[in-house]
Amino acid sequence: MQSILQPDAGPRPGVYVSAGPDTVSWGWVLGDGARPLAKVSPGELITVDTISHEGLLPDQGRNPVGFFESFGVDRTAVLTDAISVAANPGGHDQAVDGPHVISGPIWVEGAEPGDVVTVEVVDLLLRVPYGVISNRHYLGALPGEFPEAGADGSVPPVVCRFAPVSADGLTARVQAPDGRGLPLPLRPFLGLVAVAPAGGNAHSVPPGPFGGNLDVRLLGVGSLLHLPVQCEGALVQVGDPHFAQGDGEVALTALEGSLRAVLRLHLTKGGCPSWGLPYGETDDAWLLLGLHEDLDEAVRIATRAAIAFVTERTGVDRATAYAWLSAAADLSVSQVVDRVKGVHFAVPKAWL
């Protein structure tokens, strides 16, 4: 079995932020005034432990040891910080709070509203060799159809599929109840990356101008996420660690599993983009995001942002940029399950 990255063990380059009942926010992105767990200078390396909510939620028993033992995981392979967060008696109300266990916040020296903080993902290490995909409470892309009723006609509140990771750490196998399984490659990323929202705490499920639960699968190792700063110090927060996700995230969750994130935080003074929303970057493309409760409006927001990006970068007129995007760029649905739906316009770097 692969090694387990328990807190305070294993590689932890730069400033290290552990996770635990006193160092995470369960269900909320913290706003201005939150106590930072660490302060870093722009360009400084930081390592942050993140915890998956799977096995911690009340509808799964709020007992990660018992939950994962039901899938054959030895209790020594369950993260001790996950156990302590789940055991915190006042830590979470599933009827009110979001599901995500969020690490941070991290203060970035010199960051002020109007600036941009860039989160560079240097590395993502699997903390455990297993993950879980869940569909619950008639949520997801097919509410009313899933979860499905059992033989007795009753509908379970949550249906989970366990996925052990291969010995080489490259793939997982989503297990069916009859013993069969479906393979998938691992593509780890952080589903939730945020700065502190202006105006106070924000529920962890819907993303917004502060970032948050964006669920853009392309934001893995080597990617950059540019976040317009809302509050002094930026107060960067991360969570919702994923081992893999398809565009759309249709069942409600991705392959959820705890990650250790090695990040570098950059600061651009006065660099807030004209379109105002976060945007991402990979080696191959810029990612212009659209966020809205209505998927069609999310598409319009992303398209306007992409037009603004191309015109500002190249100087061409808006109609030419619009035409070029129609032939050169790819518009994809990031997720349809977070109340606020997300799309991303991948604008190829090779042609600009």
N, C-alpha and C positions, 0 to 999 in steps of 0.2 A: 504494500500500500504506500502511496505517496506520503511524504511528511505533512504534518499538520502545523500550520503557522499559528501557534498560540500567541497571545499578547506577550510582548517583551522578549520574543524569541525569534531567531532567524534574521535574515538581512533587513536592515532598517536604515538606509542611507539618509543623511541630512537630518533635519529636525523630525522627531518621531511623535506622532499623535496616536495614542492607543484608543480603544473603544471600551466603554463600560457604562454602567447606570448613571454615573456623574459626568460623563463626557460625550453623551450622544443626546440628540433630540429625537424622540420617537413619534413621528407623524407630522412634524412641523419644520418648515424652513424658518430659522430664527431671523428676526428683523433687527433694526438698529437698536443698539444698547445691549445686545447679547454679549456675554463674557467670552472673549477669545481664549481658546485653549493654547494657542501659540501665535507668535508674531514672527514674520519673516520679511526679509528685504526682497525687492524684486530680483528675480533670477536665482533665488536660493532654492535648494532642493528640500522637499519635505516628503515624508512617508506617513501615510494615513491608513490605519486599519478600518475596514468597513465590514458590516455584519448584514447578512441577508435576513429578511424578516420571516422566511419560511421556517416553520417549526416553532416560531416564537408567538404567533398570533393566537388569540383565544379560540378561534374556530378550528385550530389544530392542536388544542390542548394547552397551549402556552407552556410547553414542557419539551424543549428541544432534545433532551436525552431520550425521553420516551418516544417522541415522534420519530427520531432517526433510528432508534433501536428497532422500531417496527419494520424498517427497511433493511435490517441486518447490519447497521453501523454500530460498532463498539462505542461505548460511552467515552473511551479515551480519544476517539476521533471526533468528538463534538467540542466546539470552541468554548472555552471557559467564559469568555466575555459574552457570548450569546446566552449562555446559561444564566449569568448574573443579570443581564438586561431583562430577560424573560421573568426572572424571579422578583424583580423590583415591584413591590405591591402597588405603588402609585404611578407606574411607568406608562400605562397605555389603556385607553378606552376605545375599543374597535368601532363603537357606534359613533364616535366623535372624531377621533384622531386618524390621520393617514397611516398606512401600514409601514412606511419606510423608516428604517433606523438610520439616522443621519449623523455623520461624524463632522466635527468642527464646532464653532467656526474658527477660521484662521485669518488673522489680521495681516494685511499687506501694507507695509510701511509706505506712506505717501499717497495712498489711494483716496481719491475724493470723487464725489458725484461729477459726471462729465468725463471721467477717465474710463479706460477699458482695462480690465484685468484679463489676462490670457492664461488659461489653464492648459499647460502642456503635459500630456500623459507620457511619462518616461518609461514606466513599466507597470504591469499588472500581474501580481502573483496570486495563484490560487491558494487560498488558505485551507481548503478542504478538498478531497477528491470526489465530491458528489454535489449534485444540484437537484432542484425540484422545479417543476412547472405546475402551476395551479390554475384552476378555474373555480370561481366561487360566487355564490349568492346571485346567480343570474346576471353576472357581469361578463364583459367581453364583447366580441363582435356579433355573437348570436345569443343575445339575452332572450330567455324564454325557451330556447332549445337546449341549452347547456347551463348547468349540469343536467344530465339525463336521469329520469326516474329509474330506480332499480326494479328487480323482479316483483317486489312487494308494492310497487307504486310510489314509494317514498322517494323524495329528492334530497340527496345529501347537500349540506351547505357548501361543502368544498370538496373538489376532486383533485388529487395530487398524483403526479407521475414522477417517480424517482428516476434519476439518471446518474449512474456511477461513471466516473471518468476513467479512461484507459490509463494503463501504466505509464505511457509516454506523455500523458497530459495534453494530447492533441485532439482527442475526440471524447464524446460521451455517448451513452446508449440509453434512450428513453424507454423504460420498461413497461410493457403491457401486463395486465393481471394474469394472463395465461402463460407468461414466461417469455413470449416473443418480445422483440424490441426493435427500435428504429435508431440508426446511428446519425450523429450530426457532428460537424467540426466545431471546435471551441473557438470563439471569437470574443474574448472578454472585453467588457467596457463598463463604465459607470453610467447607469441610467439616469442618475440625478447628480447634477453639478450646478451650483448656484452661488450667487452673491446674496447678501441680505436684502430682502425686498424693502423698498421704501413703504412706510406706513404700518410697520409691524409684522408679526409672524404671518406666514402663509401656509395653508394646508399643503401637505406634501404631494398630493395626487396631481392636481392640475399644474402644468408649467405656466410660465409667464415671462414678462420682460426681464426678470431677474435670473432666468434660466430655470433651474429646478428639474422636474421629472420629464426631461426632454425625450429620453428613450430613442436616441439616434444611434443606431448600431455601428455606424462608421467612426464613432468617436472613441476608438481603441488606442492601443499603443502607437505613439508617434503623432497622434492628432493634436489639434489645438482648438480650444473653445474660447471665443472672445465674448466677454460678458460686460455690458455697460454697468459701471459702478453706480449703485443706488445710495450708499451710505459711506461715511468715512471709514477707512480701513478695509472696505469691500466685504469682509467677513465671509470668506469662501467656505462652502459646505459641500460635502459629497456623500453619496450613499446609493442605494438601490443597485448593488453590484450584480452584474450579469455575466454568465459564462458564454451565452450565445443568445441571439434573438433574430427573428426574421422581421423584415419590414411589415408593420401593421401590428405585431404583437397580439394576434387576434384572440387567443384563449384567455387573455388578461395579463398573464405574467410571461416573462422570458424564462430561460433556464437560469434560475436564481441560485447564486452561490456566493459566499463571502470571498472578498478580494483584499489584498494588500496593495494599495495604490502608491506608486512613487511619482510625484508630481513636481513640476517647476512652475512657479507663478511669476508671470511677467506683468509689467505695468506700462501702459501707454498713456501719457498725460494728454488730456483733451482729445482723446481719440474716438469718442462716441460716434458710431456711424449715423448717417442721416436718416436711415430707416429705423433706428432705435432698438431693434431686437438683437438678441445674441446671434452669432453666426459662427460656423465651424470651419475647419480646414484640415485636409489630409495631404499626403504627398501629391495626390493627383487632382484634387478638386477643392474649390471653396463650396461651403454648404450654407445656403441661405434658407432660413427657417420661416415657416408660417405656423402660427398658433391661433386657434379659434375653436369655439364649441361647434361651429358648423364647418364641415370638411371643405365645402366649396369656398368658404371665405378664407380658410387657412391656405388654400391653393392660391387665391388672389393675393393674399398678404405676401406669401413667398415669392410669387411672380413679380410683384412690385419691388420687393427687396432685391431680387436678382437683376431687374432692369436698372435700378439705381446703382447697384454694384458695378455692372458692366459699363454704364455710361460714365460714372465717376472715374473708373480705371482707364478707360480708353478714349473718352471724349466723343464717342459716336452719339448720334441722336437716339432718343428713346425708341422710335419705331424700328430703327436698325437693330438695336439691342434686343428688342422683343422678337424680331424675326430670327435673329441669330440663336437666341435661347431656344426657340421652337425646334430648331434643327440640330443644335449642338449639345444641349444640356439635358439632364434627366431629372424629372420630378417624381419623387417617391413618397409614399405614405410612411411616416415614421411610426406612428401608433394611432389607434382609433379607440383606446380604452381608458384614457386618463381624463375624462370629462372634457377638457380642452384637447382637441385633436391636433396632431402635429404632422407637418410635411416638411421635406427638405429638398431643395433644388441644388443638385450637384453640378456646379459650373466647372468644366474642365480647365485645368491650368495650362495644358499644353497649347491651347489656342489663344491665350490672352497674354 
